[in-house]
């Protein structure tokens, strides 16, 4: 089950990131001209607005959001790395930030059949009629891209192929949003210039754009009503996820556990928390490249006592342990949940272990790696 959830979350995230990349590529063409943006819209955005693409993006978005909220509810603790915290916060903010744009691009066309959105209309609203919407769109682009970039990097950086594709992927992660925002700004300047121009061609263009925008006037109250309902429902689901998490924490408050580490260190927490979560909560230095996603294997520990007090390894954990050639008494700290006290472990990799330890575990499995980790 855990493997299926992880696969679905990754697949839905990749679908959404592909859509975002194509959308931002279309915006980047604003560096050429507004007409170029419009001309390429059919190739870059069109596939997502017809056929299976029409259902793929909203389906992936709903699935990704649902699995994200499920992951919050299922967490034993909210102790996370700074990167994970940023990704979580941005993920939660993305739907509200994008909702207004989605309403205009998708729902409005259904409520007003004669309305056909274009970059000319969108940029006119953003740069002339409602500049606040431009700021909202800017924040949305930043939130979506940073959230997706963190996820993509975390997935790829532990793979051996990263050595070859990393020098290409990393520059693109920075270049794509920057070029898109520059294109958005240049196209906006062109729109403002055309709105201010009194030439016959620009006057006709302006009247056509404004007339199309006015088609939404009769349906704006309905759009606002739908948007309000969606925000309330989404907010309810977010609160429910955190409430479930809090209730699970409360249920285990009367069931404290303890883990003893090499070097005389110890950690205390609640039943059901993983060894890695206990390390985070108690400030115990622990290698953790993939932030507890069972991808890197760097958090592995040798269980020297109390193996029966740990949860059984899942298929996901067993696959990683097999990949790194771990011995039978080795567990992933991020997956081994502590069900009772009396557990003693030895950390097998130093806290400073980096992604190279995941890409080439054999290089870190020298005899010294099997000794207790020395910490200051």
Number of C-alpha atoms within 10 A of each C-alpha: 9 11 12 10 13 14 12 16 18 16 15 22 21 17 16 20 20 14 19 19 17 17 16 23 21 24 28 25 24 26 18 12 17 22 14 16 24 17 13 15 20 13 12 17 18 13 14 19 14 11 10 10 15 13 12 17 19 13 15 19 16 12 17 22 21 15 17 18 20 19 14 19 21 14 20 20 21 14 15 15 13 10 13 19 13 15 20 16 12 20 19 18 15 19 19 16 20 17 16 17 16 13 16 18 16 13 15 21 16 13 15 15 10 12 18 16 16 15 20 21 18 21 24 25 20 18 20 15 12 13 14 13 18 19 13 16 17 14 16 21 20 16 23 21 22 19 23 22 19 15 18 17 16 20 16 18 22 22 16 14 11 18 14 9 12 14 10 11 16 12 10 13 18 13 11 18 21 15 19 22 19 16 24 27 19 20 28 25 17 18 24 15 12 17 18 12 13 12 11 9 10 16 15 11 15 21 12 14 20 15 13 17 17 12 17 19 12 11 14 15 11 13 19 13 11 14 18 13 12 15 14 12 12 16 14 11 15 19 14 16 20 18 14 16 20 16 12 17 18 12 11 16 12 10 14 16 21 20 21 19 23 18 13 6 14 17 18 17 23 24 22 23 23 25 31 26 28 25 23 17 16 14 12 17 18 25 26 27 24 22 19 22 16 22 25 31 32 33 28 29 28 24 21 15 15 15 19 13 16 22 15 14 15 13 12 17 23 15 15 20 22 12 13 19 13 19 10 10 12 19 26 28 29 26 24 24 23 28 20 19 19 16 21 18 24 20 27 24 26 21 18 13 16 18 22 19 21 26 20 15 19 11 11 18 16 10 8 12 14 15 15 18 19 11 12 5
